[in-house]
Amino acid sequence: MNRRISKVATVLSGAILVSACSDSNSPGDTSSAPTSLNSPAPVAPPSRLDSVLDTRLTDLAAVKAAIEKYKADKGSFPISSGWSGVGSKWGMDTADWVPGLVPNYLPSLPVDPKSASSQYLYWSDGKNYKIIAHEIDDCEAVRQLDRSMIDPSRDRDGRCWAYGYWTDGGVAK
């Protein structure tokens, strides 16, 4: 049912070659093809950016799988009181940012690998959810990997600042 995101990145002659296979936010989308990213100036050195990006994608996929398993077991997604995240400036600041997942569905909730200013955020009313990596610097790389992960509510004026997973009812959050 759920496929884990897998990513392989190789730096060759200044181009990052990425192949991805991931769940899509739109049903029936099975596209995955190698993509060449030729960005003018990376925000971080490619090896550092790749490491952070890989960690974020793995973290988000693990939390998504745990949220969906929780729903299968309990009949609803874990409910939040608005947005929550570690160090959140946009809602509840809590280490238990997806309530009810630890320890039965995950050993611990991940924290963004880069800094406290970039973070994972979660929102759910029980019927819908949204989980995003927020205020991050690798959004354009994710756009090249899987456009459906780019948060349409946080992609304006040529600037993308969040990506993740959501249900149809959670997309506008």
CYANA upper distance limits for C-alpha pairs under 8 A (distance plus 0.5 A):
  2 ASN  CA     23 ASP  CA      7.22
  2 ASN  CA     65 ALA  CA      7.48
  3 ARG  CA     22 SER  CA      6.70
  3 ARG  CA     23 ASP  CA      6.34
  4 ARG  CA     21 CYS  CA      8.37
  4 ARG  CA     22 SER  CA      6.69
  4 ARG  CA     23 ASP  CA      7.63
  4 ARG  CA     58 THR  CA      8.37
  4 ARG  CA     61 ALA  CA      6.68
  4 ARG  CA     62 ALA  CA      8.26
  5 ILE  CA     20 ALA  CA      7.63
  5 ILE  CA     21 CYS  CA      6.29
  5 ILE  CA     22 SER  CA      4.95
  5 ILE  CA     23 ASP  CA      7.42
  5 ILE  CA     57 LEU  CA      7.38
  5 ILE  CA     58 THR  CA      7.14
  5 ILE  CA     61 ALA  CA      6.88
  6 SER  CA     20 ALA  CA      6.37
  6 SER  CA     21 CYS  CA      6.21
  6 SER  CA     22 SER  CA      7.22
  6 SER  CA     58 THR  CA      8.38
  7 LYS  CA     18 VAL  CA      7.28
  7 LYS  CA     19 SER  CA      6.43
  7 LYS  CA     20 ALA  CA      5.48
  7 LYS  CA     21 CYS  CA      7.59
  7 LYS  CA     54 ASP  CA      7.57
  8 VAL  CA     17 LEU  CA      8.49
  8 VAL  CA     18 VAL  CA      6.27
  8 VAL  CA     19 SER  CA      6.42
  8 VAL  CA     20 ALA  CA      7.68
  9 ALA  CA     16 ILE  CA      6.88
  9 ALA  CA     17 LEU  CA      6.19
  9 ALA  CA     18 VAL  CA      5.34
  9 ALA  CA     19 SER  CA      7.70
  9 ALA  CA     50 ASP  CA      7.57
 10 THR  CA     16 ILE  CA      6.24
 10 THR  CA     17 LEU  CA      6.04
 10 THR  CA     18 VAL  CA      7.48
 11 VAL  CA     15 ALA  CA      6.37
 11 VAL  CA     16 ILE  CA      5.30
 11 VAL  CA     17 LEU  CA      7.12
 11 VAL  CA     46 PRO  CA      8.06
 12 LEU  CA     16 ILE  CA      6.96
 12 LEU  CA     17 LEU  CA      7.96
 14 GLY  CA     38 ASN  CA      7.93
 15 ALA  CA     36 SER  CA      6.98
 15 ALA  CA     37 LEU  CA      6.38
 15 ALA  CA     38 ASN  CA      5.83
 16 ILE  CA     36 SER  CA      6.45
 16 ILE  CA     37 LEU  CA      5.79
 16 ILE  CA     38 ASN  CA      7.40
 16 ILE  CA     46 PRO  CA      8.49
 17 LEU  CA     34 PRO  CA      7.36
 17 LEU  CA     35 THR  CA      6.47
 17 LEU  CA     36 SER  CA      5.35
 17 LEU  CA     37 LEU  CA      6.99
 18 VAL  CA     34 PRO  CA      6.11
 18 VAL  CA     35 THR  CA      5.92
 18 VAL  CA     36 SER  CA      6.96
 18 VAL  CA     37 LEU  CA      8.17
 18 VAL  CA    145 LEU  CA      7.62
 19 SER  CA     32 SER  CA      7.66
 19 SER  CA     33 ALA  CA      6.47
 19 SER  CA     34 PRO  CA      4.75
 19 SER  CA     35 THR  CA      6.73
 19 SER  CA    145 LEU  CA      7.85
 20 ALA  CA     32 SER  CA      6.28
 20 ALA  CA     33 ALA  CA      7.24
 20 ALA  CA     34 PRO  CA      7.46
 20 ALA  CA    145 LEU  CA      6.73
 20 ALA  CA    146 ASP  CA      8.25
 21 CYS  CA     31 SER  CA      8.35
 21 CYS  CA     32 SER  CA      5.92
 22 SER  CA     32 SER  CA      8.13
 22 SER  CA    146 ASP  CA      8.31
 23 ASP  CA     30 THR  CA      8.43
 24 SER  CA     28 GLY  CA      8.49
 24 SER  CA     29 ASP  CA      6.55
 24 SER  CA     30 THR  CA      7.97
 24 SER  CA    146 ASP  CA      8.21
 24 SER  CA    148 SER  CA      6.71
 24 SER  CA    149 MET  CA      7.84
 25 ASN  CA    148 SER  CA      6.28
 25 ASN  CA    149 MET  CA      7.30
 25 ASN  CA    165 TYR  CA      7.05
 25 ASN  CA    166 TRP  CA      7.43
 25 ASN  CA    167 THR  CA      7.95
 26 SER  CA    148 SER  CA      7.73
 35 THR  CA    144 GLN  CA      7.41
 35 THR  CA    145 LEU  CA      7.55
 37 LEU  CA    141 ALA  CA      7.87
 37 LEU  CA    144 GLN  CA      7.50
 42 PRO  CA     46 PRO  CA      7.35
 43 VAL  CA     49 LEU  CA      8.31
 43 VAL  CA    137 ASP  CA      7.21
 43 VAL  CA    138 ASP  CA      8.31
 44 ALA  CA     48 ARG  CA      6.83
 44 ALA  CA     49 LEU  CA      6.01
 45 PRO  CA     49 LEU  CA      6.60
 46 PRO  CA     50 ASP  CA      6.32
 47 SER  CA     51 SER  CA      6.69
 48 ARG  CA     52 VAL  CA      6.76
 49 LEU  CA     53 LEU  CA      6.38
 49 LEU  CA    138 ASP  CA      7.58
 50 ASP  CA     54 ASP  CA      6.36
 51 SER  CA     55 THR  CA      6.69
 52 VAL  CA     56 ARG  CA      6.61
 52 VAL  CA    113 PRO  CA      6.65
 52 VAL  CA    114 LYS  CA      7.24
 53 LEU  CA     57 LEU  CA      6.60
 53 LEU  CA    138 ASP  CA      7.14
 54 ASP  CA     58 THR  CA      6.58
 55 THR  CA     59 ASP  CA      6.45
 55 THR  CA    113 PRO  CA      7.46
 56 ARG  CA     60 LEU  CA      6.55
 56 ARG  CA    112 ASP  CA      7.34
 56 ARG  CA    113 PRO  CA      7.75
 56 ARG  CA    133 ALA  CA      7.77
 57 LEU  CA     61 ALA  CA      6.59
 58 THR  CA     62 ALA  CA      6.64
 59 ASP  CA     63 VAL  CA      6.72
 59 ASP  CA    110 PRO  CA      6.78
 60 LEU  CA     64 LYS  CA      6.48
 60 LEU  CA    131 ILE  CA      7.87
 60 LEU  CA    132 ILE  CA      7.99
 60 LEU  CA    133 ALA  CA      8.26
 60 LEU  CA    164 GLY  CA      7.19
 60 LEU  CA    165 TYR  CA      8.18
 61 ALA  CA     65 ALA  CA      6.63
 62 ALA  CA     66 ALA  CA      6.71
 63 VAL  CA     67 ILE  CA      6.54
 63 VAL  CA    106 LEU  CA      8.22
 63 VAL  CA    109 LEU  CA      8.16
 64 LYS  CA     68 GLU  CA      6.71
 64 LYS  CA    131 ILE  CA      8.08
 64 LYS  CA    165 TYR  CA      7.64
 65 ALA  CA     69 LYS  CA      6.62
 66 ALA  CA     70 TYR  CA      6.55
 66 ALA  CA    101 LEU  CA      7.35
 66 ALA  CA    105 TYR  CA      5.87
 66 ALA  CA    106 LEU  CA      7.19
 67 ILE  CA     71 LYS  CA      6.80
 67 ILE  CA     77 PHE  CA      6.74
 67 ILE  CA     78 PRO  CA      7.49
 67 ILE  CA    101 LEU  CA      7.78
 68 GLU  CA     72 ALA  CA      6.73
 68 GLU  CA     77 PHE  CA      7.59
 69 LYS  CA     73 ASP  CA      6.75
 69 LYS  CA    105 TYR  CA      7.98
 70 TYR  CA     74 LYS  CA      6.41
 70 TYR  CA     75 GLY  CA      8.25
 70 TYR  CA     76 SER  CA      7.92
 70 TYR  CA     77 PHE  CA      6.97
 70 TYR  CA     78 PRO  CA      7.76
 70 TYR  CA    101 LEU  CA      7.81
 70 TYR  CA    105 TYR  CA      7.63
 71 LYS  CA     75 GLY  CA      5.36
 71 LYS  CA     76 SER  CA      5.05
 71 LYS  CA     77 PHE  CA      5.32
 71 LYS  CA     78 PRO  CA      7.96
 72 ALA  CA     76 SER  CA      8.01
 76 SER  CA    126 GLY  CA      5.47
 76 SER  CA    127 LYS  CA      6.44
 77 PHE  CA    124 SER  CA      7.34
 77 PHE  CA    125 ASP  CA      8.05
 77 PHE  CA    126 GLY  CA      4.96
 77 PHE  CA    127 LYS  CA      6.72
 77 PHE  CA    128 ASN  CA      7.42
 77 PHE  CA    129 TYR  CA      7.50
 78 PRO  CA     98 VAL  CA      7.17
 78 PRO  CA     99 PRO  CA      6.45
 78 PRO  CA    100 GLY  CA      6.96
 78 PRO  CA    101 LEU  CA      8.37
 78 PRO  CA    124 SER  CA      7.15
 78 PRO  CA    125 ASP  CA      8.35
 78 PRO  CA    126 GLY  CA      6.34
 79 ILE  CA     98 VAL  CA      8.45
 79 ILE  CA     99 PRO  CA      7.56
 79 ILE  CA    123 TRP  CA      8.01
 79 ILE  CA    124 SER  CA      5.54
 79 ILE  CA    125 ASP  CA      5.73
 79 ILE  CA    126 GLY  CA      5.42
 80 SER  CA     84 SER  CA      7.57
 80 SER  CA     98 VAL  CA      7.60
 80 SER  CA     99 PRO  CA      7.45
 80 SER  CA    122 TYR  CA      8.01
 80 SER  CA    123 TRP  CA      6.22
 80 SER  CA    124 SER  CA      5.81
 80 SER  CA    125 ASP  CA      7.09
 81 SER  CA     92 MET  CA      8.07
 81 SER  CA    123 TRP  CA      8.07
 81 SER  CA    124 SER  CA      8.38
 82 GLY  CA     91 GLY  CA      6.82
 82 GLY  CA     92 MET  CA      7.89
 82 GLY  CA    123 TRP  CA      6.25
 82 GLY  CA    124 SER  CA      7.83
 83 TRP  CA     90 TRP  CA      6.99
 83 TRP  CA     91 GLY  CA      5.21
 83 TRP  CA     92 MET  CA      6.70
 83 TRP  CA    121 LEU  CA      6.82
 83 TRP  CA    122 TYR  CA      6.01
 83 TRP  CA    123 TRP  CA      5.30
 84 SER  CA     88 SER  CA      6.88
 84 SER  CA     90 TRP  CA      8.04
 84 SER  CA     91 GLY  CA      5.78
 84 SER  CA     92 MET  CA      4.96
 84 SER  CA     93 ASP  CA      6.48
 84 SER  CA     94 THR  CA      7.13
 84 SER  CA     97 TRP  CA      5.58
 84 SER  CA     98 VAL  CA      7.94
 84 SER  CA    121 LEU  CA      6.02
 84 SER  CA    122 TYR  CA      5.87
 84 SER  CA    123 TRP  CA      7.15
 85 GLY  CA     91 GLY  CA      7.92
 85 GLY  CA     92 MET  CA      6.91
 85 GLY  CA     93 ASP  CA      5.91
 85 GLY  CA     94 THR  CA      6.21
 85 GLY  CA     95 ALA  CA      7.37
 85 GLY  CA     96 ASP  CA      8.22
 85 GLY  CA     97 TRP  CA      5.25
 85 GLY  CA     98 VAL  CA      8.46
 85 GLY  CA    119 GLN  CA      7.37
 85 GLY  CA    120 TYR  CA      6.34
 85 GLY  CA    121 LEU  CA      5.19
 85 GLY  CA    122 TYR  CA      6.99
 86 VAL  CA     93 ASP  CA      5.70
 86 VAL  CA     94 THR  CA      5.57
 86 VAL  CA     95 ALA  CA      5.79
 86 VAL  CA     96 ASP  CA      8.45
 86 VAL  CA     97 TRP  CA      7.13
 86 VAL  CA    111 VAL  CA      7.44
 86 VAL  CA    116 ALA  CA      8.22
 86 VAL  CA    119 GLN  CA      7.32
 86 VAL  CA    120 TYR  CA      7.79
 86 VAL  CA    121 LEU  CA      8.36
 87 GLY  CA     93 ASP  CA      5.51
 87 GLY  CA     94 THR  CA      7.50
 87 GLY  CA    116 ALA  CA      6.68
 87 GLY  CA    117 SER  CA      8.15
 87 GLY  CA    119 GLN  CA      7.93
 88 SER  CA     92 MET  CA      6.60
 88 SER  CA     93 ASP  CA      5.18
 88 SER  CA     94 THR  CA      8.17
 88 SER  CA    119 GLN  CA      7.84
 88 SER  CA    121 LEU  CA      8.00
 89 LYS  CA     93 ASP  CA      7.80
 92 MET  CA     97 TRP  CA      8.39
 93 ASP  CA     97 TRP  CA      8.11
 95 ALA  CA    109 LEU  CA      7.94
 96 ASP  CA    100 GLY  CA      8.49
 96 ASP  CA    102 VAL  CA      8.48
 96 ASP  CA    109 LEU  CA      7.57
 97 TRP  CA    109 LEU  CA      8.08
 97 TRP  CA    121 LEU  CA      7.80
 97 TRP  CA    122 TYR  CA      7.10
 98 VAL  CA    109 LEU  CA      8.16
 98 VAL  CA    122 TYR  CA      6.92
100 GLY  CA    104 ASN  CA      8.41
101 LEU  CA    105 TYR  CA      5.44
101 LEU  CA    106 LEU  CA      6.32
101 LEU  CA    109 LEU  CA      8.37
102 VAL  CA    106 LEU  CA      5.62
102 VAL  CA    107 PRO  CA      6.17
102 VAL  CA    108 SER  CA      6.14
102 VAL  CA    109 LEU  CA      7.54
103 PRO  CA    107 PRO  CA      5.45
103 PRO  CA    108 SER  CA      7.19
111 VAL  CA    119 GLN  CA      7.43
111 VAL  CA    120 TYR  CA      7.40
112 ASP  CA    116 ALA  CA      7.81
112 ASP  CA    118 SER  CA      7.06
112 ASP  CA    119 GLN  CA      5.63
112 ASP  CA    120 TYR  CA      6.73
112 ASP  CA    133 ALA  CA      8.23
114 LYS  CA    118 SER  CA      7.47
115 SER  CA    119 GLN  CA      7.93
117 SER  CA    135 GLU  CA      7.45
118 SER  CA    133 ALA  CA      7.72
118 SER  CA    134 HIS  CA      6.18
118 SER  CA    135 GLU  CA      5.34
118 SER  CA    136 ILE  CA      5.90
119 GLN  CA    133 ALA  CA      6.18
119 GLN  CA    134 HIS  CA      5.85
119 GLN  CA    135 GLU  CA      7.40
119 GLN  CA    136 ILE  CA      8.19
120 TYR  CA    131 ILE  CA      7.52
120 TYR  CA    132 ILE  CA      6.02
120 TYR  CA    133 ALA  CA      4.98
120 TYR  CA    134 HIS  CA      6.45
121 LEU  CA    131 ILE  CA      6.15
121 LEU  CA    132 ILE  CA      5.85
121 LEU  CA    133 ALA  CA      7.00
121 LEU  CA    134 HIS  CA      7.30
122 TYR  CA    129 TYR  CA      7.84
122 TYR  CA    130 LYS  CA      6.23
122 TYR  CA    131 ILE  CA      5.02
122 TYR  CA    132 ILE  CA      7.18
123 TRP  CA    129 TYR  CA      6.04
123 TRP  CA    130 LYS  CA      5.79
123 TRP  CA    131 ILE  CA      7.13
123 TRP  CA    170 GLY  CA      8.49
123 TRP  CA    173 LYS  CA      8.32
124 SER  CA    128 ASN  CA      6.08
124 SER  CA    129 TYR  CA      4.66
124 SER  CA    130 LYS  CA      6.98
124 SER  CA    170 GLY  CA      8.02
125 ASP  CA    129 TYR  CA      7.29
127 LYS  CA    169 GLY  CA      8.43
128 ASN  CA    166 TRP  CA      7.91
128 ASN  CA    167 THR  CA      6.00
128 ASN  CA    168 ASP  CA      7.84
128 ASN  CA    169 GLY  CA      5.95
128 ASN  CA    170 GLY  CA      5.81
129 TYR  CA    166 TRP  CA      5.96
129 TYR  CA    167 THR  CA      6.26
129 TYR  CA    169 GLY  CA      7.95
129 TYR  CA    170 GLY  CA      5.62
130 LYS  CA    164 GLY  CA      8.04
130 LYS  CA    165 TYR  CA      6.38
130 LYS  CA    166 TRP  CA      4.65
130 LYS  CA    167 THR  CA      7.17
130 LYS  CA    170 GLY  CA      5.86
130 LYS  CA    171 VAL  CA      7.35
130 LYS  CA    173 LYS  CA      7.83
131 ILE  CA    164 GLY  CA      6.14
131 ILE  CA    165 TYR  CA      5.96
131 ILE  CA    166 TRP  CA      6.76
132 ILE  CA    151 ASP  CA      8.27
132 ILE  CA    162 ALA  CA      6.61
132 ILE  CA    163 TYR  CA      5.76
132 ILE  CA    164 GLY  CA      4.73
132 ILE  CA    165 TYR  CA      7.01
133 ALA  CA    162 ALA  CA      5.93
133 ALA  CA    163 TYR  CA      6.05
133 ALA  CA    164 GLY  CA      6.62
134 HIS  CA    161 TRP  CA      6.56
134 HIS  CA    162 ALA  CA      5.03
134 HIS  CA    163 TYR  CA      7.52
135 GLU  CA    161 TRP  CA      5.55
135 GLU  CA    162 ALA  CA      6.64
136 ILE  CA    161 TRP  CA      6.25
136 ILE  CA    162 ALA  CA      7.02
137 ASP  CA    161 TRP  CA      7.74
138 ASP  CA    142 VAL  CA      7.06
139 CYS  CA    143 ARG  CA      6.71
139 CYS  CA    150 ILE  CA      7.85
139 CYS  CA    160 CYS  CA      6.34
139 CYS  CA    161 TRP  CA      6.62
139 CYS  CA    162 ALA  CA      6.93
139 CYS  CA    163 TYR  CA      7.19
140 GLU  CA    144 GLN  CA      6.98
140 GLU  CA    160 CYS  CA      7.45
141 ALA  CA    145 LEU  CA      6.93
142 VAL  CA    146 ASP  CA      6.36
142 VAL  CA    147 ARG  CA      7.40
142 VAL  CA    149 MET  CA      7.75
142 VAL  CA    150 ILE  CA      7.78
142 VAL  CA    163 TYR  CA      8.10
143 ARG  CA    147 ARG  CA      4.97
143 ARG  CA    148 SER  CA      8.25
143 ARG  CA    149 MET  CA      7.76
143 ARG  CA    150 ILE  CA      6.74
146 ASP  CA    150 ILE  CA      8.22
149 MET  CA    163 TYR  CA      5.69
149 MET  CA    164 GLY  CA      5.60
149 MET  CA    165 TYR  CA      6.70
150 ILE  CA    154 ARG  CA      8.41
150 ILE  CA    155 ASP  CA      7.77
150 ILE  CA    160 CYS  CA      7.97
150 ILE  CA    162 ALA  CA      6.89
150 ILE  CA    163 TYR  CA      4.85
150 ILE  CA    164 GLY  CA      7.10
151 ASP  CA    155 ASP  CA      6.84
151 ASP  CA    160 CYS  CA      8.38
151 ASP  CA    162 ALA  CA      6.09
151 ASP  CA    163 TYR  CA      5.39
151 ASP  CA    164 GLY  CA      7.20
151 ASP  CA    171 VAL  CA      7.91
152 PRO  CA    156 ARG  CA      8.49
152 PRO  CA    171 VAL  CA      7.93
152 PRO  CA    172 ALA  CA      8.22
153 SER  CA    171 VAL  CA      7.92
153 SER  CA    172 ALA  CA      6.59
153 SER  CA    173 LYS  CA      7.62
154 ARG  CA    160 CYS  CA      6.47
154 ARG  CA    161 TRP  CA      6.25
154 ARG  CA    162 ALA  CA      6.32
155 ASP  CA    159 ARG  CA      6.13
155 ASP  CA    160 CYS  CA      4.66
155 ASP  CA    161 TRP  CA      6.90
155 ASP  CA    162 ALA  CA      7.91
156 ARG  CA    160 CYS  CA      6.91
166 TRP  CA    170 GLY  CA      6.02
166 TRP  CA    171 VAL  CA      6.40
167 THR  CA    171 VAL  CA      6.92
